[in-house]
Amino acid sequence: MTMTKRTSSDKLDTAERRELPDSAFGLPDRREFPMPDAAHVRAAEAYFHYAPEEYKPLLAQRILQKAAEFGVDVESPTVLSWAEK
């Protein structure tokens, strides 16, 4: 898999998104909430409230995992509380 070099502030285009492994997504089975870098982890945190209720515990846990990987401090009390469920 060859990804083009991009900065963390770039939006993923369709080809880049397709190249991401399932493990780069907050919801891998649905390939939603891509988190290939710190900026996207922050975006997933910001858009967390749009996730279907049944997926929020998994997404919250994945956000925390990716945040740790990229050195992002998760500040959302909502994400933190869902991660405990």
PyMOL Python script that loads the backbone (N, CA, C, O; Angstrom):
from pymol import cmd

cmd.read_pdbstr("""\
ATOM      1  N   MET A   1       0.849  -1.166   0.000  1.00  0.00           N
ATOM      2  CA  MET A   1       0.000   0.000   0.000  1.00  0.00           C
ATOM      3  C   MET A   1       0.896   1.232   0.000  1.00  0.00           C
ATOM      4  O   MET A   1       1.769   1.373   0.857  1.00  0.00           O
ATOM      5  N   THR A   2       0.681   2.105  -0.946  1.00  0.00           N
ATOM      6  CA  THR A   2       1.465   3.322  -1.044  1.00  0.00           C
ATOM      7  C   THR A   2       0.547   4.514  -0.882  1.00  0.00           C
ATOM      8  O   THR A   2      -0.357   4.739  -1.686  1.00  0.00           O
ATOM      9  N   MET A   3       0.790   5.266   0.160  1.00  0.00           N
ATOM     10  CA  MET A   3      -0.009   6.472   0.367  1.00  0.00           C
ATOM     11  C   MET A   3       0.841   7.669   0.000  1.00  0.00           C
ATOM     12  O   MET A   3       2.045   7.700   0.257  1.00  0.00           O
ATOM     13  N   THR A   4       0.202   8.649  -0.602  1.00  0.00           N
ATOM     14  CA  THR A   4       0.918   9.867  -0.913  1.00  0.00           C
ATOM     15  C   THR A   4       1.177  10.630   0.370  1.00  0.00           C
ATOM     16  O   THR A   4       0.398  10.560   1.320  1.00  0.00           O
ATOM     17  N   LYS A   5       2.283  11.360   0.387  1.00  0.00           N
ATOM     18  CA  LYS A   5       2.618  12.129   1.578  1.00  0.00           C
ATOM     19  C   LYS A   5       1.670  13.316   1.682  1.00  0.00           C
ATOM     20  O   LYS A   5       1.430  14.021   0.701  1.00  0.00           O
ATOM     21  N   ARG A   6       1.146  13.523   2.853  1.00  0.00           N
ATOM     22  CA  ARG A   6       0.211  14.616   3.065  1.00  0.00           C
ATOM     23  C   ARG A   6       0.436  15.184   4.450  1.00  0.00           C
ATOM     24  O   ARG A   6       1.021  14.535   5.317  1.00  0.00           O
ATOM     25  N   THR A   7      -0.026  16.375   4.641  1.00  0.00           N
ATOM     26  CA  THR A   7       0.085  16.963   5.969  1.00  0.00           C
ATOM     27  C   THR A   7      -1.150  16.589   6.764  1.00  0.00           C
ATOM     28  O   THR A   7      -2.173  16.208   6.195  1.00  0.00           O
ATOM     29  N   SER A   8      -1.054  16.697   8.070  1.00  0.00           N
ATOM     30  CA  SER A   8      -2.155  16.267   8.929  1.00  0.00           C
ATOM     31  C   SER A   8      -3.403  17.122   8.760  1.00  0.00           C
ATOM     32  O   SER A   8      -4.490  16.707   9.162  1.00  0.00           O
ATOM     33  N   SER A   9      -3.269  18.299   8.178  1.00  0.00           N
ATOM     34  CA  SER A   9      -4.443  19.156   8.017  1.00  0.00           C
ATOM     35  C   SER A   9      -5.193  18.875   6.719  1.00  0.00           C
ATOM     36  O   SER A   9      -6.277  19.416   6.498  1.00  0.00           O
ATOM     37  N   ASP A  10      -4.626  18.038   5.869  1.00  0.00           N
ATOM     38  CA  ASP A  10      -5.278  17.730   4.602  1.00  0.00           C
ATOM     39  C   ASP A  10      -6.500  16.854   4.806  1.00  0.00           C
ATOM     40  O   ASP A  10      -6.529  15.977   5.668  1.00  0.00           O
ATOM     41  N   LYS A  11      -7.505  17.117   3.990  1.00  0.00           N
ATOM     42  CA  LYS A  11      -8.678  16.252   3.975  1.00  0.00           C
ATOM     43  C   LYS A  11      -8.348  15.033   3.122  1.00  0.00           C
ATOM     44  O   LYS A  11      -7.689  15.150   2.089  1.00  0.00           O
ATOM     45  N   LEU A  12      -8.803  13.879   3.553  1.00  0.00           N
ATOM     46  CA  LEU A  12      -8.574  12.661   2.781  1.00  0.00           C
ATOM     47  C   LEU A  12      -9.413  12.694   1.515  1.00  0.00           C
ATOM     48  O   LEU A  12     -10.602  13.011   1.559  1.00  0.00           O
ATOM     49  N   ASP A  13      -8.796  12.367   0.391  1.00  0.00           N
ATOM     50  CA  ASP A  13      -9.605  12.223  -0.809  1.00  0.00           C
ATOM     51  C   ASP A  13     -10.074  10.768  -0.889  1.00  0.00           C
ATOM     52  O   ASP A  13      -9.670   9.931  -0.082  1.00  0.00           O
ATOM     53  N   THR A  14     -10.909  10.489  -1.849  1.00  0.00           N
ATOM     54  CA  THR A  14     -11.509   9.155  -1.951  1.00  0.00           C
ATOM     55  C   THR A  14     -10.456   8.064  -2.089  1.00  0.00           C
ATOM     56  O   THR A  14     -10.559   7.020  -1.445  1.00  0.00           O
ATOM     57  N   ALA A  15      -9.458   8.294  -2.911  1.00  0.00           N
ATOM     58  CA  ALA A  15      -8.419   7.280  -3.113  1.00  0.00           C
ATOM     59  C   ALA A  15      -7.633   7.037  -1.825  1.00  0.00           C
ATOM     60  O   ALA A  15      -7.345   5.891  -1.482  1.00  0.00           O
ATOM     61  N   GLU A  16      -7.289   8.099  -1.120  1.00  0.00           N
ATOM     62  CA  GLU A  16      -6.547   7.944   0.138  1.00  0.00           C
ATOM     63  C   GLU A  16      -7.383   7.192   1.171  1.00  0.00           C
ATOM     64  O   GLU A  16      -6.877   6.339   1.899  1.00  0.00           O
ATOM     65  N   ARG A  17      -8.653   7.520   1.218  1.00  0.00           N
ATOM     66  CA  ARG A  17      -9.541   6.852   2.178  1.00  0.00           C
ATOM     67  C   ARG A  17      -9.631   5.362   1.870  1.00  0.00           C
ATOM     68  O   ARG A  17      -9.620   4.536   2.783  1.00  0.00           O
ATOM     69  N   ARG A  18      -9.719   5.017   0.594  1.00  0.00           N
ATOM     70  CA  ARG A  18      -9.787   3.599   0.199  1.00  0.00           C
ATOM     71  C   ARG A  18      -8.514   2.850   0.574  1.00  0.00           C
ATOM     72  O   ARG A  18      -8.558   1.662   0.891  1.00  0.00           O
ATOM     73  N   GLU A  19      -7.379   3.548   0.537  1.00  0.00           N
ATOM     74  CA  GLU A  19      -6.098   2.914   0.843  1.00  0.00           C
ATOM     75  C   GLU A  19      -5.902   2.635   2.332  1.00  0.00           C
ATOM     76  O   GLU A  19      -5.071   1.808   2.708  1.00  0.00           O
ATOM     77  N   LEU A  20      -6.659   3.316   3.169  1.00  0.00           N
ATOM     78  CA  LEU A  20      -6.491   3.123   4.609  1.00  0.00           C
ATOM     79  C   LEU A  20      -6.925   1.723   5.026  1.00  0.00           C
ATOM     80  O   LEU A  20      -7.927   1.206   4.532  1.00  0.00           O
ATOM     81  N   PRO A  21      -6.173   1.114   5.929  1.00  0.00           N
ATOM     82  CA  PRO A  21      -6.621  -0.183   6.454  1.00  0.00           C
ATOM     83  C   PRO A  21      -7.825   0.026   7.367  1.00  0.00           C
ATOM     84  O   PRO A  21      -8.032   1.119   7.893  1.00  0.00           O
ATOM     85  N   ASP A  22      -8.602  -1.009   7.547  1.00  0.00           N
ATOM     86  CA  ASP A  22      -9.766  -0.919   8.434  1.00  0.00           C
ATOM     87  C   ASP A  22      -9.371  -0.418   9.820  1.00  0.00           C
ATOM     88  O   ASP A  22     -10.139   0.284  10.477  1.00  0.00           O
ATOM     89  N   SER A  23      -8.179  -0.780  10.253  1.00  0.00           N
ATOM     90  CA  SER A  23      -7.725  -0.402  11.593  1.00  0.00           C
ATOM     91  C   SER A  23      -7.529   1.107  11.762  1.00  0.00           C
ATOM     92  O   SER A  23      -7.377   1.580  12.888  1.00  0.00           O
ATOM     93  N   ALA A  24      -7.529   1.856  10.685  1.00  0.00           N
ATOM     94  CA  ALA A  24      -7.375   3.312  10.762  1.00  0.00           C
ATOM     95  C   ALA A  24      -8.702   4.020  11.022  1.00  0.00           C
ATOM     96  O   ALA A  24      -8.735   5.243  11.157  1.00  0.00           O
ATOM     97  N   PHE A  25      -9.781   3.269  11.093  1.00  0.00           N
ATOM     98  CA  PHE A  25     -11.108   3.855  11.264  1.00  0.00           C
ATOM     99  C   PHE A  25     -11.622   3.659  12.686  1.00  0.00           C
ATOM    100  O   PHE A  25     -11.328   2.661  13.345  1.00  0.00           O
ATOM    101  N   GLY A  26     -12.389   4.630  13.130  1.00  0.00           N
ATOM    102  CA  GLY A  26     -13.024   4.523  14.436  1.00  0.00           C
ATOM    103  C   GLY A  26     -14.052   3.414  14.474  1.00  0.00           C
ATOM    104  O   GLY A  26     -14.218   2.736  15.488  1.00  0.00           O
ATOM    105  N   LEU A  27     -14.740   3.237  13.361  1.00  0.00           N
ATOM    106  CA  LEU A  27     -15.696   2.138  13.212  1.00  0.00           C
ATOM    107  C   LEU A  27     -15.217   1.292  12.035  1.00  0.00           C
ATOM    108  O   LEU A  27     -15.672   1.481  10.907  1.00  0.00           O
ATOM    109  N   PRO A  28     -14.303   0.364  12.295  1.00  0.00           N
ATOM    110  CA  PRO A  28     -13.669  -0.393  11.210  1.00  0.00           C
ATOM    111  C   PRO A  28     -14.641  -1.155  10.307  1.00  0.00           C
ATOM    112  O   PRO A  28     -14.460  -1.175   9.090  1.00  0.00           O
ATOM    113  N   ASP A  29     -15.658  -1.773  10.879  1.00  0.00           N
ATOM    114  CA  ASP A  29     -16.597  -2.553  10.070  1.00  0.00           C
ATOM    115  C   ASP A  29     -17.391  -1.677   9.106  1.00  0.00           C
ATOM    116  O   ASP A  29     -17.798  -2.125   8.035  1.00  0.00           O
ATOM    117  N   ARG A  30     -17.604  -0.434   9.498  1.00  0.00           N
ATOM    118  CA  ARG A  30     -18.356   0.501   8.659  1.00  0.00           C
ATOM    119  C   ARG A  30     -17.439   1.440   7.876  1.00  0.00           C
ATOM    120  O   ARG A  30     -17.892   2.178   7.001  1.00  0.00           O
ATOM    121  N   ARG A  31     -16.139   1.404   8.201  1.00  0.00           N
ATOM    122  CA  ARG A  31     -15.141   2.296   7.599  1.00  0.00           C
ATOM    123  C   ARG A  31     -15.569   3.762   7.724  1.00  0.00           C
ATOM    124  O   ARG A  31     -15.523   4.535   6.766  1.00  0.00           O
ATOM    125  N   GLU A  32     -15.982   4.106   8.934  1.00  0.00           N
ATOM    126  CA  GLU A  32     -16.378   5.475   9.247  1.00  0.00           C
ATOM    127  C   GLU A  32     -15.431   6.050  10.294  1.00  0.00           C
ATOM    128  O   GLU A  32     -14.811   5.304  11.052  1.00  0.00           O
ATOM    129  N   PHE A  33     -15.323   7.348  10.336  1.00  0.00           N
ATOM    130  CA  PHE A  33     -14.463   8.073  11.266  1.00  0.00           C
ATOM    131  C   PHE A  33     -12.990   7.688  11.061  1.00  0.00           C
ATOM    132  O   PHE A  33     -12.372   7.097  11.946  1.00  0.00           O
ATOM    133  N   PRO A  34     -12.435   8.027   9.890  1.00  0.00           N
ATOM    134  CA  PRO A  34     -11.020   7.720   9.649  1.00  0.00           C
ATOM    135  C   PRO A  34     -10.127   8.510  10.604  1.00  0.00           C
ATOM    136  O   PRO A  34     -10.376   9.683  10.879  1.00  0.00           O
ATOM    137  N   MET A  35      -9.087   7.849  11.101  1.00  0.00           N
ATOM    138  CA  MET A  35      -8.160   8.499  12.026  1.00  0.00           C
ATOM    139  C   MET A  35      -6.716   8.122  11.694  1.00  0.00           C
ATOM    140  O   MET A  35      -6.047   7.463  12.490  1.00  0.00           O
ATOM    141  N   PRO A  36      -6.231   8.541  10.512  1.00  0.00           N
ATOM    142  CA  PRO A  36      -4.855   8.207  10.144  1.00  0.00           C
ATOM    143  C   PRO A  36      -3.809   9.135  10.762  1.00  0.00           C
ATOM    144  O   PRO A  36      -2.608   8.901  10.623  1.00  0.00           O
ATOM    145  N   ASP A  37      -4.268  10.195  11.447  1.00  0.00           N
ATOM    146  CA  ASP A  37      -3.333  11.150  12.036  1.00  0.00           C
ATOM    147  C   ASP A  37      -4.037  11.918  13.157  1.00  0.00           C
ATOM    148  O   ASP A  37      -5.233  11.747  13.390  1.00  0.00           O
ATOM    149  N   ALA A  38      -3.276  12.757  13.837  1.00  0.00           N
ATOM    150  CA  ALA A  38      -3.804  13.497  14.990  1.00  0.00           C
ATOM    151  C   ALA A  38      -4.973  14.405  14.619  1.00  0.00           C
ATOM    152  O   ALA A  38      -5.942  14.505  15.371  1.00  0.00           O
ATOM    153  N   ALA A  39      -4.891  15.058  13.483  1.00  0.00           N
ATOM    154  CA  ALA A  39      -5.975  15.965  13.078  1.00  0.00           C
ATOM    155  C   ALA A  39      -7.287  15.213  12.907  1.00  0.00           C
ATOM    156  O   ALA A  39      -8.353  15.718  13.260  1.00  0.00           O
ATOM    157  N   HIS A  40      -7.205  14.011  12.366  1.00  0.00           N
ATOM    158  CA  HIS A  40      -8.424  13.223  12.171  1.00  0.00           C
ATOM    159  C   HIS A  40      -8.946  12.637  13.482  1.00  0.00           C
ATOM    160  O   HIS A  40     -10.147  12.409  13.623  1.00  0.00           O
ATOM    161  N   VAL A  41      -8.059  12.395  14.433  1.00  0.00           N
ATOM    162  CA  VAL A  41      -8.508  11.964  15.763  1.00  0.00           C
ATOM    163  C   VAL A  41      -9.323  13.091  16.393  1.00  0.00           C
ATOM    164  O   VAL A  41     -10.385  12.857  16.971  1.00  0.00           O
ATOM    165  N   ARG A  42      -8.814  14.307  16.274  1.00  0.00           N
ATOM    166  CA  ARG A  42      -9.548  15.462  16.816  1.00  0.00           C
ATOM    167  C   ARG A  42     -10.897  15.632  16.111  1.00  0.00           C
ATOM    168  O   ARG A  42     -11.898  15.966  16.743  1.00  0.00           O
ATOM    169  N   ALA A  43     -10.910  15.400  14.811  1.00  0.00           N
ATOM    170  CA  ALA A  43     -12.167  15.502  14.061  1.00  0.00           C
ATOM    171  C   ALA A  43     -13.154  14.429  14.516  1.00  0.00           C
ATOM    172  O   ALA A  43     -14.343  14.704  14.674  1.00  0.00           O
ATOM    173  N   ALA A  44     -12.667  13.219  14.725  1.00  0.00           N
ATOM    174  CA  ALA A  44     -13.547  12.142  15.198  1.00  0.00           C
ATOM    175  C   ALA A  44     -14.131  12.494  16.560  1.00  0.00           C
ATOM    176  O   ALA A  44     -15.299  12.217  16.834  1.00  0.00           O
ATOM    177  N   GLU A  45     -13.319  13.100  17.402  1.00  0.00           N
ATOM    178  CA  GLU A  45     -13.812  13.540  18.711  1.00  0.00           C
ATOM    179  C   GLU A  45     -14.898  14.605  18.532  1.00  0.00           C
ATOM    180  O   GLU A  45     -15.923  14.573  19.213  1.00  0.00           O
ATOM    181  N   ALA A  46     -14.671  15.530  17.627  1.00  0.00           N
ATOM    182  CA  ALA A  46     -15.630  16.614  17.399  1.00  0.00           C
ATOM    183  C   ALA A  46     -16.942  16.115  16.795  1.00  0.00           C
ATOM    184  O   ALA A  46     -18.010  16.648  17.097  1.00  0.00           O
ATOM    185  N   TYR A  47     -16.863  15.100  15.948  1.00  0.00           N
ATOM    186  CA  TYR A  47     -18.054  14.587  15.266  1.00  0.00           C
ATOM    187  C   TYR A  47     -18.654  13.359  15.947  1.00  0.00           C
ATOM    188  O   TYR A  47     -19.566  12.729  15.413  1.00  0.00           O
ATOM    189  N   PHE A  48     -18.146  13.030  17.105  1.00  0.00           N
ATOM    190  CA  PHE A  48     -18.592  11.841  17.837  1.00  0.00           C
ATOM    191  C   PHE A  48     -20.110  11.798  17.998  1.00  0.00           C
ATOM    192  O   PHE A  48     -20.714  10.731  17.888  1.00  0.00           O
ATOM    193  N   HIS A  49     -20.720  12.931  18.253  1.00  0.00           N
ATOM    194  CA  HIS A  49     -22.167  12.957  18.519  1.00  0.00           C
ATOM    195  C   HIS A  49     -23.000  12.510  17.319  1.00  0.00           C
ATOM    196  O   HIS A  49     -24.185  12.217  17.474  1.00  0.00           O
ATOM    197  N   TYR A  50     -22.406  12.452  16.130  1.00  0.00           N
ATOM    198  CA  TYR A  50     -23.131  11.988  14.944  1.00  0.00           C
ATOM    199  C   TYR A  50     -23.150  10.465  14.816  1.00  0.00           C
ATOM    200  O   TYR A  50     -23.897   9.926  14.000  1.00  0.00           O
ATOM    201  N   ALA A  51     -22.355   9.782  15.596  1.00  0.00           N
ATOM    202  CA  ALA A  51     -22.296   8.317  15.512  1.00  0.00           C
ATOM    203  C   ALA A  51     -23.596   7.711  16.035  1.00  0.00           C
ATOM    204  O   ALA A  51     -24.194   8.233  16.976  1.00  0.00           O
ATOM    205  N   PRO A  52     -24.029   6.613  15.425  1.00  0.00           N
ATOM    206  CA  PRO A  52     -25.211   5.917  15.947  1.00  0.00           C
ATOM    207  C   PRO A  52     -24.956   5.467  17.392  1.00  0.00           C
ATOM    208  O   PRO A  52     -23.843   5.071  17.740  1.00  0.00           O
ATOM    209  N   GLU A  53     -25.977   5.532  18.206  1.00  0.00           N
ATOM    210  CA  GLU A  53     -25.851   5.208  19.634  1.00  0.00           C
ATOM    211  C   GLU A  53     -25.187   3.849  19.873  1.00  0.00           C
ATOM    212  O   GLU A  53     -24.345   3.712  20.761  1.00  0.00           O
ATOM    213  N   GLU A  54     -25.565   2.858  19.085  1.00  0.00           N
ATOM    214  CA  GLU A  54     -25.041   1.510  19.329  1.00  0.00           C
ATOM    215  C   GLU A  54     -23.542   1.385  19.041  1.00  0.00           C
ATOM    216  O   GLU A  54     -22.905   0.424  19.474  1.00  0.00           O
ATOM    217  N   TYR A  55     -22.983   2.348  18.316  1.00  0.00           N
ATOM    218  CA  TYR A  55     -21.556   2.307  17.986  1.00  0.00           C
ATOM    219  C   TYR A  55     -20.712   3.237  18.856  1.00  0.00           C
ATOM    220  O   TYR A  55     -19.484   3.217  18.770  1.00  0.00           O
ATOM    221  N   LYS A  56     -21.345   4.033  19.677  1.00  0.00           N
ATOM    222  CA  LYS A  56     -20.601   5.023  20.461  1.00  0.00           C
ATOM    223  C   LYS A  56     -19.590   4.416  21.437  1.00  0.00           C
ATOM    224  O   LYS A  56     -18.491   4.958  21.560  1.00  0.00           O
ATOM    225  N   PRO A  57     -19.904   3.323  22.134  1.00  0.00           N
ATOM    226  CA  PRO A  57     -18.866   2.766  23.022  1.00  0.00           C
ATOM    227  C   PRO A  57     -17.602   2.352  22.260  1.00  0.00           C
ATOM    228  O   PRO A  57     -16.489   2.655  22.690  1.00  0.00           O
ATOM    229  N   LEU A  58     -17.774   1.671  21.146  1.00  0.00           N
ATOM    230  CA  LEU A  58     -16.629   1.253  20.340  1.00  0.00           C
ATOM    231  C   LEU A  58     -15.879   2.463  19.800  1.00  0.00           C
ATOM    232  O   LEU A  58     -14.652   2.525  19.886  1.00  0.00           O
ATOM    233  N   LEU A  59     -16.602   3.413  19.249  1.00  0.00           N
ATOM    234  CA  LEU A  59     -15.958   4.593  18.683  1.00  0.00           C
ATOM    235  C   LEU A  59     -15.192   5.358  19.753  1.00  0.00           C
ATOM    236  O   LEU A  59     -14.068   5.798  19.510  1.00  0.00           O
ATOM    237  N   ALA A  60     -15.770   5.521  20.910  1.00  0.00           N
ATOM    238  CA  ALA A  60     -15.088   6.236  21.989  1.00  0.00           C
ATOM    239  C   ALA A  60     -13.786   5.529  22.371  1.00  0.00           C
ATOM    240  O   ALA A  60     -12.759   6.178  22.572  1.00  0.00           O
ATOM    241  N   GLN A  61     -13.832   4.213  22.467  1.00  0.00           N
ATOM    242  CA  GLN A  61     -12.623   3.454  22.796  1.00  0.00           C
ATOM    243  C   GLN A  61     -11.572   3.587  21.699  1.00  0.00           C
ATOM    244  O   GLN A  61     -10.383   3.725  21.987  1.00  0.00           O
ATOM    245  N   ARG A  62     -12.007   3.547  20.453  1.00  0.00           N
ATOM    246  CA  ARG A  62     -11.074   3.679  19.324  1.00  0.00           C
ATOM    247  C   ARG A  62     -10.471   5.084  19.278  1.00  0.00           C
ATOM    248  O   ARG A  62      -9.292   5.240  18.960  1.00  0.00           O
ATOM    249  N   ILE A  63     -11.266   6.101  19.591  1.00  0.00           N
ATOM    250  CA  ILE A  63     -10.738   7.466  19.642  1.00  0.00           C
ATOM    251  C   ILE A  63      -9.640   7.548  20.698  1.00  0.00           C
ATOM    252  O   ILE A  63      -8.587   8.138  20.456  1.00  0.00           O
ATOM    253  N   LEU A  64      -9.880   6.963  21.858  1.00  0.00           N
ATOM    254  CA  LEU A  64      -8.864   6.995  22.914  1.00  0.00           C
ATOM    255  C   LEU A  64      -7.603   6.236  22.503  1.00  0.00           C
ATOM    256  O   LEU A  64      -6.493   6.676  22.805  1.00  0.00           O
ATOM    257  N   GLN A  65      -7.760   5.107  21.820  1.00  0.00           N
ATOM    258  CA  GLN A  65      -6.598   4.343  21.344  1.00  0.00           C
ATOM    259  C   GLN A  65      -5.775   5.167  20.361  1.00  0.00           C
ATOM    260  O   GLN A  65      -4.556   5.279  20.486  1.00  0.00           O
ATOM    261  N   LYS A  66      -6.464   5.737  19.390  1.00  0.00           N
ATOM    262  CA  LYS A  66      -5.762   6.520  18.369  1.00  0.00           C
ATOM    263  C   LYS A  66      -5.181   7.800  18.969  1.00  0.00           C
ATOM    264  O   LYS A  66      -4.109   8.247  18.563  1.00  0.00           O
ATOM    265  N   ALA A  67      -5.881   8.380  19.923  1.00  0.00           N
ATOM    266  CA  ALA A  67      -5.372   9.580  20.588  1.00  0.00           C
ATOM    267  C   ALA A  67      -4.046   9.267  21.285  1.00  0.00           C
ATOM    268  O   ALA A  67      -3.098  10.049  21.207  1.00  0.00           O
ATOM    269  N   ALA A  68      -3.987   8.138  21.953  1.00  0.00           N
ATOM    270  CA  ALA A  68      -2.745   7.735  22.619  1.00  0.00           C
ATOM    271  C   ALA A  68      -1.637   7.512  21.591  1.00  0.00           C
ATOM    272  O   ALA A  68      -0.485   7.884  21.813  1.00  0.00           O
ATOM    273  N   GLU A  69      -1.995   6.910  20.482  1.00  0.00           N
ATOM    274  CA  GLU A  69      -1.017   6.630  19.422  1.00  0.00           C
ATOM    275  C   GLU A  69      -0.424   7.913  18.847  1.00  0.00           C
ATOM    276  O   GLU A  69       0.767   7.968  18.543  1.00  0.00           O
ATOM    277  N   PHE A  70      -1.255   8.945  18.697  1.00  0.00           N
ATOM    278  CA  PHE A  70      -0.808  10.186  18.062  1.00  0.00           C
ATOM    279  C   PHE A  70      -0.542  11.319  19.054  1.00  0.00           C
ATOM    280  O   PHE A  70      -0.261  12.445  18.641  1.00  0.00           O
ATOM    281  N   GLY A  71      -0.625  11.037  20.348  1.00  0.00           N
ATOM    282  CA  GLY A  71      -0.327  12.053  21.348  1.00  0.00           C
ATOM    283  C   GLY A  71      -1.369  13.151  21.453  1.00  0.00           C
ATOM    284  O   GLY A  71      -1.038  14.312  21.690  1.00  0.00           O
ATOM    285  N   VAL A  72      -2.624  12.783  21.276  1.00  0.00           N
ATOM    286  CA  VAL A  72      -3.727  13.746  21.345  1.00  0.00           C
ATOM    287  C   VAL A  72      -4.408  13.623  22.704  1.00  0.00           C
ATOM    288  O   VAL A  72      -4.674  12.517  23.173  1.00  0.00           O
ATOM    289  N   ASP A  73      -4.687  14.751  23.327  1.00  0.00           N
ATOM    290  CA  ASP A  73      -5.440  14.754  24.584  1.00  0.00           C
ATOM    291  C   ASP A  73      -6.927  14.833  24.264  1.00  0.00           C
ATOM    292  O   ASP A  73      -7.389  15.808  23.671  1.00  0.00           O
ATOM    293  N   VAL A  74      -7.664  13.819  24.651  1.00  0.00           N
ATOM    294  CA  VAL A  74      -9.113  13.820  24.446  1.00  0.00           C
ATOM    295  C   VAL A  74      -9.734  14.610  25.587  1.00  0.00           C
ATOM    296  O   VAL A  74      -9.535  14.291  26.759  1.00  0.00           O
ATOM    297  N   GLU A  75     -10.482  15.635  25.234  1.00  0.00           N
ATOM    298  CA  GLU A  75     -11.060  16.520  26.237  1.00  0.00           C
ATOM    299  C   GLU A  75     -12.572  16.384  26.365  1.00  0.00           C
ATOM    300  O   GLU A  75     -13.161  16.883  27.324  1.00  0.00           O
ATOM    301  N   SER A  76     -13.193  15.725  25.424  1.00  0.00           N
ATOM    302  CA  SER A  76     -14.646  15.626  25.427  1.00  0.00           C
ATOM    303  C   SER A  76     -15.142  14.726  26.556  1.00  0.00           C
ATOM    304  O   SER A  76     -14.839  13.533  26.573  1.00  0.00           O
ATOM    305  N   PRO A  77     -15.902  15.287  27.498  1.00  0.00           N
ATOM    306  CA  PRO A  77     -16.455  14.439  28.556  1.00  0.00           C
ATOM    307  C   PRO A  77     -17.395  13.377  27.991  1.00  0.00           C
ATOM    308  O   PRO A  77     -17.527  12.295  28.562  1.00  0.00           O
ATOM    309  N   THR A  78     -18.037  13.681  26.889  1.00  0.00           N
ATOM    310  CA  THR A  78     -18.949  12.721  26.265  1.00  0.00           C
ATOM    311  C   THR A  78     -18.181  11.505  25.764  1.00  0.00           C
ATOM    312  O   THR A  78     -18.572  10.368  26.027  1.00  0.00           O
ATOM    313  N   VAL A  79     -17.096  11.741  25.046  1.00  0.00           N
ATOM    314  CA  VAL A  79     -16.282  10.626  24.546  1.00  0.00           C
ATOM    315  C   VAL A  79     -15.720   9.834  25.720  1.00  0.00           C
ATOM    316  O   VAL A  79     -15.752   8.603  25.712  1.00  0.00           O
ATOM    317  N   LEU A  80     -15.215  10.523  26.711  1.00  0.00           N
ATOM    318  CA  LEU A  80     -14.627   9.839  27.865  1.00  0.00           C
ATOM    319  C   LEU A  80     -15.660   8.988  28.602  1.00  0.00           C
ATOM    320  O   LEU A  80     -15.352   7.878  29.035  1.00  0.00           O
ATOM    321  N   SER A  81     -16.873   9.496  28.747  1.00  0.00           N
ATOM    322  CA  SER A  81     -17.891   8.716  29.457  1.00  0.00           C
ATOM    323  C   SER A  81     -18.350   7.516  28.635  1.00  0.00           C
ATOM    324  O   SER A  81     -18.592   6.447  29.195  1.00  0.00           O
ATOM    325  N   TRP A  82     -18.474   7.672  27.319  1.00  0.00           N
ATOM    326  CA  TRP A  82     -18.871   6.535  26.479  1.00  0.00           C
ATOM    327  C   TRP A  82     -17.786   5.463  26.449  1.00  0.00           C
ATOM    328  O   TRP A  82     -18.094   4.278  26.319  1.00  0.00           O
ATOM    329  N   ALA A  83     -16.546   5.856  26.565  1.00  0.00           N
ATOM    330  CA  ALA A  83     -15.448   4.882  26.536  1.00  0.00           C
ATOM    331  C   ALA A  83     -15.495   3.955  27.744  1.00  0.00           C
ATOM    332  O   ALA A  83     -14.964   2.846  27.700  1.00  0.00           O
ATOM    333  N   GLU A  84     -16.123   4.405  28.810  1.00  0.00           N
ATOM    334  CA  GLU A  84     -16.225   3.591  30.025  1.00  0.00           C
ATOM    335  C   GLU A  84     -17.373   2.596  29.971  1.00  0.00           C
ATOM    336  O   GLU A  84     -17.462   1.719  30.830  1.00  0.00           O
ATOM    337  N   LYS A  85     -18.243   2.708  28.994  1.00  0.00           N
ATOM    338  CA  LYS A  85     -19.423   1.828  28.920  1.00  0.00           C
ATOM    339  C   LYS A  85     -19.085   0.511  28.284  1.00  0.00           C
ATOM    340  O   LYS A  85     -19.956  -0.348  28.142  1.00  0.00           O
TER     341      LYS A  85
END
""", "prot")
cmd.dss("prot")
cmd.show_as("cartoon", "prot")
cmd.util.cbc("prot")
cmd.orient("prot")
